[in-house]
Structure formats: C-alpha cells, structure tokens
Amino acid sequence: MRIKEHPILGKPPEKRTIEFTCDGKTITGLEGEPIAMALEAAGILIHRYTKKHHQPRGVFCAIGRCTDCVMVVNGQPNVRTCITPLEEGMKVQTQYGVSAQEQ
C-alpha cells in the first residue's frame, strides 16, 4: 500500500519504477522506497522464518528496531528491509533462520 496523496503533505514526488527479484521472481517497485513496502505492494508479506520454530515473520514496527523484516539482500543476511531503500536489480531472498537456505 502506497500513499498516493496526503491531506496535509499533498502528493509525494514521482519516483522511477524499477525491477528487482524476490526469491527469483521479478517484481517492480519505486526507486528509493523501503524494500518492505515494495514487497507489500506486490502482495509479499512473509520476509523470514524464525530459526527455532520456523514461524513466519514480516513487517512489525516498520522503523528498523524489531528485526522481524530481515531478509537476505544481494547475498547479505539480516538486512532490515523496512528501512533499506530499493535499488534497481536488487536480489532479495526470504531468510530462513540466519540465512537464505531453508533449514
């Protein structure tokens, strides 16, 4: 869900549409928006599975504090997607425990 117009702030500035991949699927998003928001706009709500009980997690706080939204981005695990800006060609993967490998 993206804000298209705000009653006080007005319309947000236009952003370029770019492509990135999530678990091998090509998705479009807006350059510079948080990765998590681009994923949510595409209907992807699960970002990781917990190490011990393999429970799904997604965006919770959306300010980078809780780490529920961490994913593997360009091979780097534990990236907080709610505060990481989206860039063209990023490779995003669901995180299983502490890596992209299902455990």
For each residue, the residues with C-beta under 8 A, 3 or more apart:
1: 40 41
2: 30 33 37 41
3: 6 12
4: 11 12
5: 10 11
6: 3 9 10 11 12
7:
8:
9: 6 12
10: 5 6
11: 4 5 6
12: 3 4 6 9 15
13:
14:
15: 12 30 31 32 33
16: 30 31
17: 28 29 30 31
18: 28 29 30 31 86 87 88 89
19: 26 27 28 29 88 89
20: 26 27 29 35 38 86 87 88 89 90 91 92
21: 24 25 26 27 90 91 92
22: 25 27 39 42 44 92 93 94
23: 92 93 94
24: 21
25: 21 22
26: 19 20 21
27: 19 20 21 22 38 39 42 44
28: 17 18 19 38 42
29: 17 18 19 20 33 35 37 38 39 41 42 86
30: 2 15 16 17 18 33 38 86
31: 15 16 17 18 85 86 87 88
32: 15 85 86
33: 2 15 29 30 37 38 85 86
34: 37 38 62 81 82 83 84 85 86
35: 20 29 38 39 71 73 79 81 82 84 85 86 90 92
36: 39 40 47 58 59 62 69 81 82
37: 2 29 33 34 40 41 82
38: 20 27 28 29 30 33 34 35 41 42 86
39: 22 27 29 35 36 42 44 45 47 81 92
40: 1 36 37 43 44 45 59
41: 1 2 29 37 38
42: 22 27 28 29 38 39
43: 40
44: 22 27 39 40 47
45: 39 40 58 59
46: 49 56 57 58 94
47: 36 39 44 57 58 59 68 69 70 71 81 94 95
48: 56 57 68 69 70 71 94 95 96
49: 46 54 55 56 57 94 95 96 97 102
50: 53 54 55 57 97
51: 54 97 98 103
52:
53: 50
54: 49 50 51 96 103
55: 49 50
56: 46 48 49
57: 46 47 48 49 50 60 68 69
58: 36 45 46 47 68 69
59: 36 40 45 47 62 68 69 81 82
60: 57 66 68 69
61: 64 65 66 68 82
62: 34 36 59 69 82
63: 82 83
64: 61 80 82 83
65: 61
66: 60 61 69
67: 70 78 80
68: 47 48 57 58 59 60 61
69: 36 47 48 57 58 59 60 62 66 80 81 82
70: 47 48 67 77 78 79 80 81 95
71: 35 47 48 79 81 92 93 94 95
72: 75 76 77 79 92 93 94 95 99 100
73: 35 76 79 81 84 90 91 92 93
74: 90 91
75: 72 91
76: 72 73 79
77: 70 72 95 98 99 100
78: 67 70 95 98
79: 35 70 71 72 73 76 84
80: 64 67 69 70 83 84
81: 34 35 36 39 47 59 69 70 71 73 84 92
82: 34 35 36 37 59 61 62 63 64 69
83: 34 63 64 80
84: 34 35 73 79 80 81
85: 31 32 33 34 35
86: 18 20 29 30 31 32 33 34 35 38 90
87: 18 20 31 90
88: 18 19 20 31
89: 18 19 20
90: 20 21 35 73 74 86 87
91: 20 21 73 74 75
92: 20 21 22 23 35 39 71 72 73 81
93: 22 23 71 72 73 100
94: 22 23 46 47 48 49 71 72 100
95: 47 48 49 70 71 72 77 78 98 99 100
96: 48 49 54 99 100 101 102 103
97: 49 50 51 103
98: 51 77 78 95
99: 72 77 95 96 103
100: 72 77 93 94 95 96
101: 96
102: 49 96
103: 51 54 96 97 99
